[in-house]
Each structure stands twice: as structure tokens, then as C-alpha cells.
Amino acid sequence: MKLYIKYMVSLRCKMIVKAELSKLGLHYVIVDLGVVEILEDITKEQHDQLKENLLVFGLELLDNKKSILIDKIKNVIIEMIHYSDEVPKVNYSYYISEKLNYDYTYLSNLFSEVKGITIQHFIIQHKIEKVKELLLYDELNLTEISYKLHYSSVAHLSNQFKKVTGLSPSYFKNLGQKRKENLENM
């Protein structure tokens, strides 16, 4: 039986979930980010207790199929942008649809209905967060970042960055460097 857990983001979260499952006498096969597979069926009492126990740690056991699917969409996007060595060159809608085996229009409408923003806007937010991270690491220049994240041009990346953050990428980078220098001089 599969259970879906929201806000599982680290090894620590996995350890917490494993411990809570053991406390309830549940045997797991897999404990991965966002999903747990257990050997036996879970009783209503065990489900409610697990839900309550996980909430103490800021983890949320998902019940609703829509919430589970929304969480899967978010995980695919976050994995694609933040944890993949290279952002896929295919159209994002195609990529997400293929990964989740659902029609993209359905996923898009569901996401917008539940989250109040479009999948595209969610992707842009995460791409800009990745740009910020790469700018602060100072290993790639803006052209390389633009290429790595499949922007059509540096100008497109810069415009999107400014629209989301209110700052130009170079100004943001300079702020980060000044902050770093101030910390080093303390």
C-alpha cells in the first residue's frame, strides 16, 4: 500500500517517517521523498495516528487524490529544475505529462484550481530561484546560466528575473557579493 506525505524533503524526514511507521507496527518496503510503500493495509486508527504523529514534525499525510497529484506535479518540477544536472530540452508540458501519465490540460487546470497559480508560473518561480542560486555561487556567467536553464536569450532571462524579483540579475549578484564581503569582514 502506498502513502503520500507532503513536505518530505530530506534524509531526516525519511528517518522520522520510518520511526513513526515502526511505532505503529507498520512494515515499510520503500520510504522515499513524498511516498512510502508499506506491506500491510493500514487501519483507520493507524492512519489517523500516523497523520497526527507526522504533523508534529511538520509532515502531512495526504488523503485526497487531488492533493497527491498536485504534490507529484510540484515534485516533478522541483526535481527537474533544482536536482537535475540539466533541465530537459523538451517542452515542460510534455515532460510533466509524460512523467505523470496524465493529460497536461487536466494537470494544468487542476493545478491552477488548487494552487491559484499556473504550472507555468510555478516553473518560472523555481527557475528564478535556481538563477539566484547560480548567481550567488558565481561559477557561471549569465550567458551560461541562460543556456543551462534553456532560456531563449540572456535578455529573456534578465526580463523574467526582473519581473519576478524587481532586480536585475547583475544587481542581485552584486548584493550577494557585498553581503558575503560584509560577513567575511566581521
PyMOL commands that set and color helices and strands:
alter all, ss='L'
color gray80, all
select helices_A, chain A and resi 11-23+44-56+65-83+92-100+104-115+119-137+142-148+154-165+169-184
alter helices_A, ss='H'
color red, helices_A
select strands_A, chain A and resi 2-6+28-32+35-38+60-62
alter strands_A, ss='S'
color yellow, strands_A
deselect
rebuild
show_as cartoon
